[in-house]
Amino acid sequence: MRLAISLLAVTALVLAAGCAKQDDHSVGADLRNVGHDVGHAATEVARNDDVRHAEADLRAAAHDAGHDLHKAETEARDAFRALSADLRHSAHHATSHDAPDRTNG
């Protein structure tokens, strides 16, 4: 995060310096140079070991979360099926003619 803020600050300074120049450089050339500088800085960020480790940690956490979510889904589905079976079983016994609490007659 601090690196992104630093990049924005450097970009703003370069733009301000480019706009303040009154020499033979055109604004377009200055903007191209700023674009190249930002591109190089972004490449350095992408190659930074701390950033790579953070990306790997995020990928691992996402993988673990996906696995946990799938496991929770399976457990919820199994619990729903068991509850549904119990309800059907109870309904069958409640409406059956040979239920123990019903009298024949």
C-alpha angles and dihedrals in degrees: 000000000000089000092055091050089049091051091051091049092050090048092051092049093049091048091049091048091047093051092047094054114106098182130103096288114107123227089243092058090048091051091049090051091050089049091052091047092051090047092052091047090051090051090052090050090051090051094046111118093218090055091047091050091049090050091050091049091050092049091050092048091049091049091050092047090051091050092048091048092051090049091049090049091052092048092048092049091049092048091050091050091049091049091047091051091049091050092049090048092049092046091050092052092045093053099035117113092225096050112141094237095050121087120220111230 
